[in-house]
Amino acid sequence: MKLNIDGLLVYFPYEYIYPEQYSYMLELKRSLDAKGHCVLEMPSGTGKTVTLLSLIAAYMEAKPHVISKLIYCSRTVPEIEKVLEELKVLREYIAQETGKEPHLLGLALSSRKNLCIHPTVSQERDGRIVDSKCYGMTVSHVRERHRSDDSVETCRFFEEFDIHGKDTPLQPGIYSLDDLREVGRKRGFCPYFLARYSITHANIIVYSYHYLLDPKIADMVSKELQRQSVVVFDEAHNIDNVCIEAMSVNISRRTLDRSHTSIDNMQSAITRIKEHDASRLRGEYQRLVEGLRDASMARATDVHLSNPVLPDEILEEAVPGNIRTAEHFLAFLKRFIEYLKTRLRSQHVVSETPQAFLLDCYKQVMIDRKPLRFCAERLRSLLQTLHMEDISNYSSLTLIANFATLVSTYSKGFSLLIEPYDDYSPTIYNPVLHFSCMDASIAIKPVFDRFQSVVITSGTLSPLDMYPKILGFQPVTMASFTMTLARPSICPLIVTRGNDQAAMSSKYESRDDTSVVRNYGNLLMELAAVIPDGLACFFPSYSYMESVIATWADQGIIAKIQRYKLIFVETQDAAETTVALDHYQKACCNGRGAILLSVARGKVSEGIDFDHQYGRAVVMFGIPYVYTQSRILKARLDYLRTHYHIRENDFLTFDAMRHAAQCVGRALRGKTDYGVMVFADKRFSRLDKRGKLPKWIQDHLKDSVSNLSVEESVQCCKRFLRQMAQPFRQEDQLGLSLLTAQQVDQHETKRAQTDSTAGGRVEAMEID
């Protein structure tokens, strides 16, 4: 249908639109008009992706001078593919309505592992090995050697792309990962480098968060994207954690040992080069300085995305004399690694600031802050000069160099922690240095500064005001949309006690209480008897899930549950979990029914949809608080309290409830779907917990279902399922949860009249 969204013609590729989609478009357009950032929460399964794509594509078509590109960031490859599928539907609809092919180029970009078509390299399963082998066949010095020696292997797909690919760009269209591989095979081009090259002139790019938020990747991939771009972070409820992980470094003894070996290999390479090609080393330092100067000029002309690991001040300074030559730099790194080894010999926990670490480093081994800041860039230059082919062997040394640059650059927002023993195995000596980012805004600040509009969106962002605080930006719009339903297809229930009236809770003090575990088992058993098809369950942690399953087995509950449904369990092994999911879905489809026992924050809770028969009910056993004894978490909570005035309990509850909402939201993936959401913990009944659930769940969470026993919850489920079993036609939704183009036009006319009336009143007041 064609829509008029506040004066903008939008092509929406479906016959009907949800009211919340229409409202979402209005808020999104206001943000784009204001050239600002926004936070938008929209219920799961209400077509958020196609809504975003339709409006932004229309905006780019109508105002190309204002917005020239859409950068759509998602988390996983399946989610990226879903975006491309919706984009193909949208493009076909626009062509059908206008009678001409839209000049729209959209493509996905993923890792070499997902795009490689080389016969041998593509067979590798480990992404790091694929990257290393690709680098070893495409780096310039290997290609130069190949010209004089045919036995040196290069990639024919890359060579063909380098010769002809840049002169024959991709035609307008939508290219998924499969499409890019197909184009690569037909033309003989490398799909990865074809996609990398094409993103500069594509209208819509779909890729992972890390291509913008991880500075090491963003510097290679996203540095030349235009300022007149809209960046969308979809499923962004965990974006603060992604930012923190991108800027954090963990160093173990094994990392240091590997780094030492890498330095020895590089010293041997330097000795060989001195004998045969000394001029290469003499020119190396000059190229490094020129590279920094070029980067400085690019930033000045607003071409590059700012890199938080390589701050602007470094680009204006000369490289310190003690790391100018290759030998001096490697000796410097070796001394720094030896210092780190002495720090890791500590028998007690050490927590200190970056300034304290640098001061101790200077006192112990006379290493100054200034040369440390250049380590990452200096190492990159030296690896290129020495023509090191297998770069995977130097990943540990690169990690050390990145740490050196980070610790010497940032005096605030980071914490340095040395732990001699792991929390989970306190008797085994295994020291680790954690250089942890405390401030999520450090990684994402260049994105907010660089691009015109950034959209933070998900189905579980409540409370919305938390994200601007922890990400450090000022949104022009914040909105949460409820779900309009022609029938109450969501049934959230809070179960606080068993039939014996014993309180149910997963809090640490109650975890060994057999009555709590027994009541959880009775709840699952009784739900399995009345809920058809699939039933997904989530626990706060793997250890708690394992102990509960073991207790259920001892109490005979597992055997009773299996009378009604098969039981499958998520494990920490990805391959095992994939097999369990496959069999779970088969059991749901063939009528046997199944239960999947999973963990909040695990693979299943984030990326798997339990739509229709795959998830008629979701049970959240307890509140999924993060492990609160973690010293890194304590340091972050202290930082949030000091700098953002966010209380520890407020942040922990916010974090737990967004994960709980993400888990139960897996059950509802559309207006025709329905599901029961069971919150099995007495703490969910408290207002401070319930109030942090998304608005679209709270609207259905009445006081009458907020303090139930197991038996009462089962009766509620029966009533709900009887209601859902009644005939439900599309006609029942028209005008309520589905709107036609005519109904949207009527709504737009009323809204325009209301706005003009309100404007007239304000004007009259000003005249008076």
Backbone hydrogen bonds, N-H to C=O, Kabsch-Sander energy under -0.5 kcal/mol:
donor,donor_aa,acceptor,acceptor_aa,energy
3,L,10,V,-2.8
5,I,3,L,-0.8
5,I,8,L,-2.9
6,D,4,N,-1.0
8,L,5,I,-1.3
10,V,3,L,-2.9
10,V,8,L,-0.6
12,F,1,M,-3.1
12,F,10,V,-0.7
17,I,739,L,-2.1
21,Q,18,Y,-0.5
22,Y,18,Y,-1.8
23,S,19,P,-2.3
24,Y,20,E,-2.2
25,M,21,Q,-2.2
26,L,22,Y,-1.8
27,E,23,S,-2.1
28,L,24,Y,-2.6
29,K,25,M,-2.6
30,R,26,L,-2.0
31,S,27,E,-1.8
32,L,28,L,-2.2
33,D,29,K,-2.9
34,A,30,R,-1.9
35,K,32,L,-0.9
36,G,31,S,-2.1
38,C,454,V,-2.2
39,V,477,T,-2.3
40,L,456,I,-2.5
41,E,479,A,-2.8
42,M,40,L,-0.5
42,M,458,S,-2.0
46,T,43,P,-1.1
51,T,47,G,-1.5
52,L,48,K,-2.4
53,L,49,T,-2.5
54,S,50,V,-2.5
55,L,51,T,-2.0
56,I,52,L,-2.5
57,A,53,L,-2.4
58,A,54,S,-1.9
59,Y,55,L,-2.3
60,M,56,I,-2.5
61,E,57,A,-1.9
62,A,58,A,-2.4
63,K,59,Y,-2.9
66,V,63,K,-1.3
67,I,63,K,-2.2
68,S,228,Q,-3.4
69,K,228,Q,-1.1
70,L,203,N,-2.8
71,I,230,V,-3.3
72,Y,70,L,-0.7
72,Y,205,I,-3.4
73,C,71,I,-0.7
73,C,232,V,-3.4
74,S,72,Y,-0.5
74,S,207,Y,-2.1
80,I,76,T,-2.0
81,E,77,V,-2.5
82,K,78,P,-1.9
83,V,79,E,-1.8
84,L,80,I,-1.9
85,E,81,E,-2.1
86,E,82,K,-2.1
87,L,83,V,-2.1
88,K,84,L,-2.1
89,V,85,E,-1.9
90,L,86,E,-2.3
91,R,87,L,-2.4
92,E,88,K,-2.3
93,Y,89,V,-2.0
94,I,90,L,-2.3
95,A,91,R,-2.2
96,Q,92,E,-2.2
97,E,93,Y,-2.4
98,T,94,I,-2.6
99,G,95,A,-1.8
104,L,102,P,-2.4
106,G,104,L,-0.6
106,G,173,G,-2.7
107,L,204,I,-2.1
108,A,175,Y,-1.5
109,L,206,V,-2.2
114,N,111,S,-0.6
115,L,111,S,-0.8
115,L,112,R,-1.0
116,C,112,R,-2.6
122,S,118,H,-2.1
123,Q,120,T,-1.2
124,E,121,V,-1.6
127,G,125,R,-0.6
130,V,126,D,-2.0
131,D,127,G,-2.6
132,S,128,R,-2.3
133,K,129,I,-2.8
134,C,130,V,-2.5
135,Y,131,D,-2.6
136,G,132,S,-2.3
137,M,133,K,-0.8
137,M,134,C,-1.0
138,T,134,C,-1.3
139,V,135,Y,-1.9
142,V,139,V,-0.6
143,R,139,V,-1.7
144,E,140,S,-2.1
145,R,141,H,-1.9
146,H,142,V,-1.9
147,R,143,R,-1.1
148,S,144,E,-0.7
148,S,145,R,-0.8
149,D,145,R,-1.5
152,V,149,D,-1.7
153,E,151,S,-0.5
155,C,137,M,-1.0
156,R,154,T,-0.7
159,E,155,C,-2.4
160,E,156,R,-2.2
161,F,157,F,-1.9
162,D,158,F,-2.9
163,I,159,E,-1.8
164,H,160,E,-2.7
165,G,160,E,-0.8
165,G,161,F,-1.3
166,K,161,F,-0.8
167,D,164,H,-1.0
168,T,164,H,-0.8
168,T,165,G,-0.6
173,G,104,L,-1.2
175,Y,106,G,-2.8
175,Y,173,G,-0.5
176,S,174,I,-0.6
180,L,176,S,-2.4
181,R,177,L,-2.1
182,E,178,D,-2.2
183,V,179,D,-2.6
184,G,180,L,-2.5
185,R,181,R,-2.2
186,K,182,E,-2.3
187,R,183,V,-2.7
188,G,184,G,-1.8
189,F,184,G,-1.0
190,C,157,F,-1.1
194,L,190,C,-2.1
195,A,191,P,-2.4
196,R,192,Y,-2.4
197,Y,193,F,-2.3
198,S,194,L,-2.1
199,I,195,A,-1.5
200,T,197,Y,-0.9
201,H,198,S,-1.1
202,A,198,S,-0.9
203,N,105,L,-2.0
204,I,105,L,-2.2
205,I,70,L,-2.8
206,V,107,L,-2.3
207,Y,72,Y,-2.1
207,Y,205,I,-0.5
209,Y,74,S,-1.2
211,Y,208,S,-1.4
212,L,209,Y,-2.3
213,L,209,Y,-2.4
214,D,210,H,-1.4
217,I,214,D,-0.8
218,A,214,D,-3.1
219,D,215,P,-1.8
220,M,217,I,-1.0
221,V,217,I,-2.4
222,S,218,A,-1.3
225,L,222,S,-1.1
229,S,227,R,-2.6
230,V,69,K,-2.6
231,V,229,S,-0.5
231,V,453,S,-2.7
232,V,71,I,-2.8
232,V,230,V,-0.5
233,F,231,V,-0.5
233,F,455,V,-3.1
234,D,73,C,-2.5
234,D,232,V,-0.8
236,A,233,F,-0.5
236,A,457,T,-2.2
238,N,235,E,-0.6
239,I,236,A,-1.6
241,N,238,N,-0.7
242,V,238,N,-1.7
243,C,239,I,-2.2
244,I,240,D,-2.0
245,E,241,N,-2.4
246,A,242,V,-1.9
247,M,243,C,-0.9
247,M,244,I,-0.6
248,S,245,E,-0.9
249,V,435,F,-2.5
251,I,433,L,-2.8
253,R,431,P,-0.7
256,L,252,S,-1.7
257,D,253,R,-2.4
258,R,254,R,-2.4
259,S,255,T,-2.1
260,H,256,L,-2.2
261,T,257,D,-1.9
262,S,258,R,-2.3
263,I,259,S,-2.2
264,D,260,H,-1.9
265,N,261,T,-2.1
266,M,262,S,-2.2
267,Q,263,I,-2.5
268,S,264,D,-1.9
269,A,265,N,-1.9
270,I,266,M,-2.3
271,T,267,Q,-2.0
272,R,268,S,-2.0
273,I,269,A,-2.4
274,K,270,I,-2.4
275,E,271,T,-1.1
276,H,272,R,-1.3
277,D,273,I,-3.8
280,R,277,D,-1.1
281,L,277,D,-0.6
282,R,278,A,-1.7
283,G,279,S,-2.0
284,E,281,L,-0.6
285,Y,281,L,-0.7
287,R,283,G,-1.9
288,L,284,E,-1.8
289,V,285,Y,-2.1
290,E,286,Q,-2.2
291,G,287,R,-2.4
292,L,288,L,-2.0
293,R,289,V,-2.2
294,D,290,E,-2.6
295,A,291,G,-2.1
296,S,292,L,-2.2
297,M,293,R,-2.2
298,A,294,D,-2.4
299,R,295,A,-2.0
300,A,296,S,-1.9
301,T,297,M,-1.6
302,D,299,R,-1.8
303,V,298,A,-2.7
304,H,298,A,-0.6
310,L,307,N,-1.0
314,I,311,P,-0.9
315,L,311,P,-0.8
315,L,312,D,-0.6
316,E,312,D,-0.6
316,E,313,E,-1.2
317,E,314,I,-1.4
323,I,320,P,-1.5
324,R,321,G,-1.3
329,F,325,T,-2.2
330,L,326,A,-2.3
331,A,327,E,-2.3
332,F,328,H,-2.2
333,L,329,F,-2.5
334,K,330,L,-2.4
335,R,331,A,-2.1
336,F,332,F,-2.0
337,I,333,L,-2.6
338,E,334,K,-2.3
339,Y,335,R,-1.9
340,L,336,F,-2.1
341,K,337,I,-2.2
342,T,338,E,-1.8
343,R,339,Y,-1.9
344,L,340,L,-2.0
345,R,342,T,-0.9
346,S,343,R,-1.2
350,V,418,I,-2.2
352,E,416,L,-2.7
357,F,353,T,-2.1
358,L,354,P,-2.4
359,L,355,Q,-2.3
360,D,356,A,-2.2
361,C,357,F,-2.3
362,Y,358,L,-2.2
363,K,359,L,-2.1
364,Q,360,D,-2.5
365,V,361,C,-2.3
366,M,362,Y,-1.4
367,I,361,C,-1.0
368,D,366,M,-0.6
372,L,368,D,-0.8
373,R,369,R,-1.3
373,R,370,K,-0.7
374,F,370,K,-0.6
374,F,371,P,-1.0
375,C,372,L,-1.4
376,A,401,A,-0.6
378,R,374,F,-2.7
379,L,375,C,-2.7
380,R,376,A,-1.8
381,S,377,E,-2.0
382,L,378,R,-2.1
383,L,379,L,-2.6
384,Q,380,R,-1.6
385,T,381,S,-2.2
386,L,382,L,-2.6
387,H,384,Q,-0.8
388,M,383,L,-1.9
389,E,387,H,-0.6
391,I,389,E,-1.6
393,N,390,D,-1.6
394,Y,391,I,-1.8
395,S,392,S,-1.1
398,T,394,Y,-2.2
399,L,395,S,-2.0
400,I,396,S,-1.9
401,A,397,L,-2.3
402,N,398,T,-2.6
403,F,399,L,-2.3
404,A,400,I,-2.4
405,T,401,A,-2.2
406,L,402,N,-2.6
407,V,403,F,-3.1
408,S,404,A,-1.3
409,T,405,T,-0.8
409,T,406,L,-0.8
410,Y,406,L,-2.4
411,S,409,T,-0.6
415,S,436,S,-2.3
416,L,352,E,-2.3
417,L,415,S,-0.5
417,L,434,H,-2.7
418,I,350,V,-3.1
419,E,417,L,-0.6
419,E,432,V,-2.5
422,D,425,S,-0.6
422,D,428,I,-0.7
425,S,422,D,-0.6
428,I,425,S,-1.7
429,Y,427,T,-0.6
430,N,420,P,-2.3
430,N,428,I,-0.7
432,V,419,E,-2.0
433,L,251,I,-3.4
434,H,417,L,-3.7
434,H,432,V,-0.6
435,F,249,V,-3.3
435,F,433,L,-0.6
436,S,415,S,-2.5
436,S,434,H,-0.9
438,M,413,G,-3.4
439,D,413,G,-1.1
440,A,438,M,-0.6
441,S,470,I,-0.5
442,I,439,D,-1.4
443,A,440,A,-0.5
444,I,440,A,-1.2
445,K,441,S,-2.0
447,V,444,I,-0.6
448,F,444,I,-2.0
449,D,445,K,-2.6
450,R,446,P,-2.0
451,F,447,V,-2.2
452,Q,227,R,-2.0
453,S,229,S,-1.4
455,V,231,V,-3.5
456,I,38,C,-2.7
456,I,454,V,-0.6
457,T,233,F,-2.2
457,T,455,V,-0.6
458,S,40,L,-1.3
466,M,463,P,-1.6
467,Y,464,L,-1.1
469,K,465,D,-0.9
470,I,466,M,-2.3
471,L,467,Y,-2.3
472,G,468,P,-1.0
473,F,468,P,-1.4
476,V,37,H,-3.2
477,T,37,H,-1.0
479,A,39,V,-2.2
481,F,41,E,-2.6
484,T,482,T,-0.6
485,L,483,M,-0.5
489,S,487,R,-2.0
491,C,675,G,-1.7
493,L,677,M,-3.3
494,I,705,V,-2.7
495,V,493,L,-0.6
495,V,679,F,-2.0
496,T,494,I,-0.7
496,T,708,L,-2.1
497,R,708,L,-1.4
498,G,502,A,-2.1
501,Q,498,G,-1.8
504,M,496,T,-2.8
510,S,507,K,-1.9
511,R,507,K,-0.5
511,R,508,Y,-1.0
513,D,510,S,-1.5
514,T,512,D,-0.7
516,V,513,D,-0.5
517,V,513,D,-1.7
518,R,514,T,-2.7
519,N,515,S,-2.3
520,Y,516,V,-2.3
521,G,517,V,-2.2
522,N,518,R,-2.6
523,L,519,N,-2.5
524,L,520,Y,-2.3
525,M,521,G,-2.5
526,E,522,N,-2.7
527,L,523,L,-2.3
528,A,524,L,-2.5
529,A,525,M,-1.1
530,V,526,E,-0.8
530,V,527,L,-0.9
531,I,527,L,-3.1
534,G,613,Q,-2.3
535,L,594,A,-1.8
536,A,617,A,-2.2
537,C,596,L,-3.1
538,F,619,V,-2.7
539,F,598,S,-1.8
545,M,541,S,-2.1
546,E,542,Y,-2.6
547,S,543,S,-2.1
548,V,544,Y,-2.4
549,I,545,M,-2.6
550,A,546,E,-2.1
551,T,547,S,-2.1
552,W,548,V,-2.8
553,A,549,I,-2.2
554,D,550,A,-1.9
555,Q,551,T,-2.3
556,G,552,W,-0.6
556,G,553,A,-0.8
557,I,552,W,-2.0
558,I,552,W,-0.9
560,K,556,G,-1.3
561,I,557,I,-2.6
562,Q,558,I,-2.1
563,R,560,K,-1.1
564,Y,561,I,-1.9
565,K,561,I,-2.1
566,L,593,G,-1.9
568,F,595,I,-3.0
570,E,597,L,-3.0
574,A,572,Q,-0.6
577,T,573,D,-2.2
578,T,574,A,-2.0
579,V,575,A,-1.9
580,A,576,E,-2.4
581,L,577,T,-2.6
582,D,578,T,-2.1
583,H,579,V,-2.1
584,Y,580,A,-2.3
585,Q,581,L,-2.4
586,K,582,D,-1.7
587,A,583,H,-2.3
588,C,584,Y,-1.8
589,C,585,Q,-1.7
590,N,586,K,-2.0
592,R,587,A,-0.6
593,G,587,A,-2.5
594,A,533,D,-1.2
595,I,566,L,-2.8
596,L,535,L,-2.1
597,L,568,F,-3.1
597,L,595,I,-0.6
598,S,537,C,-3.0
598,S,596,L,-0.7
600,A,539,F,-2.7
602,G,599,V,-1.9
605,S,599,V,-0.6
606,E,602,G,-0.9
606,E,603,K,-0.5
607,G,603,K,-2.2
608,I,604,V,-1.1
610,F,666,R,-1.7
611,D,609,D,-0.6
614,Y,611,D,-2.1
615,G,612,H,-1.7
616,R,534,G,-1.8
617,A,534,G,-0.8
618,V,676,V,-2.6
619,V,536,A,-2.7
620,M,618,V,-0.5
620,M,678,V,-3.3
621,F,538,F,-2.5
621,F,619,V,-0.8
622,G,620,M,-1.3
622,G,680,A,-1.1
625,Y,623,I,-2.5
628,T,626,V,-0.7
630,S,627,Y,-1.2
634,K,630,S,-2.2
635,A,631,R,-2.1
636,R,632,I,-2.1
637,L,633,L,-2.8
638,D,634,K,-2.3
639,Y,635,A,-2.0
640,L,636,R,-2.8
641,R,637,L,-2.2
642,T,638,D,-2.2
643,H,639,Y,-2.9
644,Y,640,L,-1.7
645,H,641,R,-0.6
646,I,640,L,-1.7
647,R,645,H,-0.6
651,F,647,R,-2.2
652,L,648,E,-2.5
653,T,649,N,-2.4
654,F,650,D,-2.4
655,D,651,F,-2.8
656,A,652,L,-2.4
657,M,653,T,-2.8
658,R,654,F,-1.9
659,H,655,D,-1.3
660,A,656,A,-2.2
661,A,657,M,-2.7
662,Q,658,R,-1.8
663,C,659,H,-2.0
664,V,660,A,-2.4
665,G,661,A,-2.1
666,R,663,C,-1.3
667,A,664,V,-1.5
668,L,665,G,-0.8
669,R,667,A,-0.6
673,D,670,G,-0.7
675,G,489,S,-2.0
676,V,616,R,-2.2
677,M,491,C,-2.1
678,V,618,V,-3.1
678,V,676,V,-0.6
679,F,493,L,-3.4
679,F,677,M,-0.6
680,A,620,M,-2.2
680,A,678,V,-0.8
681,D,495,V,-0.6
681,D,679,F,-1.3
682,K,504,M,-3.1
684,F,681,D,-1.5
685,S,682,K,-1.2
686,R,683,R,-1.4
689,K,686,R,-0.9
690,R,686,R,-2.7
691,G,687,L,-2.6
692,K,689,K,-1.5
693,L,690,R,-1.8
697,I,694,P,-1.3
698,Q,694,P,-2.4
699,D,695,K,-2.3
700,H,697,I,-1.4
701,L,697,I,-0.5
701,L,698,Q,-1.2
702,K,700,H,-1.2
705,V,702,K,-1.4
706,S,703,D,-1.5
708,L,494,I,-2.4
710,V,497,R,-0.7
713,S,709,S,-2.2
714,V,710,V,-1.9
715,Q,711,E,-2.0
716,C,712,E,-2.1
717,C,713,S,-2.1
718,K,714,V,-2.2
719,R,715,Q,-2.2
720,F,716,C,-2.5
721,L,717,C,-2.8
722,R,718,K,-2.2
723,Q,719,R,-2.0
724,M,720,F,-2.3
725,A,721,L,-1.2
726,Q,723,Q,-1.2
732,D,729,R,-0.9
733,Q,730,Q,-1.7
734,L,730,Q,-0.9
735,G,738,L,-3.1
736,L,733,Q,-2.1
737,S,733,Q,-1.5
738,L,733,Q,-2.0
739,L,17,I,-2.5
744,V,740,T,-2.1
745,D,741,A,-2.3
746,Q,742,Q,-2.1
747,H,743,Q,-2.0
748,E,744,V,-2.6
749,T,745,D,-2.4
750,K,746,Q,-2.3
751,R,747,H,-2.4
752,A,748,E,-2.5
753,Q,749,T,-2.3
754,T,750,K,-2.5
755,D,751,R,-2.6
756,S,752,A,-2.4
757,T,753,Q,-2.4
758,A,754,T,-2.5
759,G,755,D,-2.4
760,G,756,S,-2.3
761,R,757,T,-2.1
762,V,758,A,-2.1
763,E,759,G,-2.2
764,A,760,G,-2.4
765,M,761,R,-2.3
766,E,762,V,-2.1
767,I,763,E,-2.1
768,D,764,A,-2.5
